[in-house]
């Protein structure tokens, strides 16, 4: 079975529309919109990805990222938006994969951190 990180990389490298329903650029548009339906969609999508990752983590006995307890949904949305601001080339990537990468970037686990020299 391929590792989850390999699957993420493969999904993000596929042409737009090849995997998933939405690319990261389309999700970003919804997450930065001012309309309530778009923002609700964004919150539901990002938290749905998070919940799915947590379910797979339990199933696979591994950890993708370490989200602090009681982290508000708005912080997940901000993590995605801020990641996209720094990585505009990821707009064509599969949205769920990019959300996971953004959450890993924001909420990396201590075990993943580089040791200080």
C-alpha angles and dihedrals in degrees: 000000000000117000118260090244091055090050090051092050092048092048093049091050095054121103115265111283094015093104126023132000099270139035123221093254091056091048091048090055090055093044092053097041123110098221119102094228093054093046091047089051090051094049092046093048097047094044090044090055090048093050091048092051091050090051092050091046090058091045095047096036093233138107128232098182139348112240113189115243116269094018107167119240088240090065090057090052091048091049089056095045093047092046090052091050089059096039109041090158089070092067092101093050122106106277099230092050092051091048089055092048090049092050091048089051093050100035105032116165120248090241088060094051119106112251115248115249 
